[in-house]
Every structure is written in structure tokens, then in C-alpha cells.
């Protein structure tokens, strides 16, 4: 299983707009590569991670600016998918 750590860059955290941008990208990339992508606060066991393509799950994380999260995926294309999703999380969509 591949995993990446990311720091939430949006000034007000992973709220509606950044969460929607991220969830849409996660859904598209996961479908394109036939993957399931999960997200969780750093330090959370893999079995407690949430669906990264679900905006409700993302909003439920309550991730604030500067919080660290871990993304996980397994299968062909996982590395590229996670790299792209980390780039989204580490971009300030509130600028």
C-alpha cells in the first residue's frame, strides 16, 4: 500500500470549497486507475481512514490549516494518484 503525508494549506482548512476540489479529483483519479483512496489524520490506523472521494468524509475530518493527514491507496497508479492529491491539499485554495 502506498501512502503520502500532506499538510493542509488552505487558510481555513479543509472546508467546503477545498474539500469539494479535493473530493472531485480523488474520485476522478480513483476511477481512472481503479483505486480506492483513503484519508485520515496523521497517526490514524489505516482501518479507520475515510473515503477520500467523499466530501462528507472530508468535512467530517475537521482538518484545519497546518494539520497533517495521510493518504493511502493500493494498486497500479497509486503513486501518481497520491502525488496529485497531495499537491491539491498543499495548495491554498482560499488565496
Helices and strands as residue ranges (DSSP letters): E 2-7, H 16-33, E 38-41, G 46-48, E 50-51, H 55-61, E 68-73, H 78-89
